[in-house]
Amino acid sequence: MRCKPRGGGPMPVYVVAQGRIENRELLDAYVAQALPTISAHGGRVVAFDETPEVVEGTVEFPRTVIVEFATREAFRAWYDSPEYQAILPQRFEAAPGTLIVAQGLERR
């Protein structure tokens, strides 16, 4: 499926982070620092669950966070920013897991 915005405008992307908490204190410190960097780049957390309902299959990393950015470029500006890169190692240590970016669909 190819996503095309109506009228050629930008489409949002959704960042899906899943992790296994190994150090709650370090994770809390990371989150406190990460949230302002997300907001500064126009992102917003749209979902968060530490114990999501698994309907099919198995989940290796249960903690799930979904963040919306207006464009893929906005996501990249956030992820590659010096402010975020400085704290990223905390997330790797506190809650190892996966991070994927999915193209959003047109809102109707």
Secondary structure, 3 states (H helix, E strand, C coil): CCCCCHHHCCCCEEEEEEECCCCHHHHHHHHHHHHHHHHHCCCEEEEEECCCCCCCCCCCCCEEEEEEECCHHHHHHHHCCHHHHHHHHHHHHHCCEEEEEEECCCCC
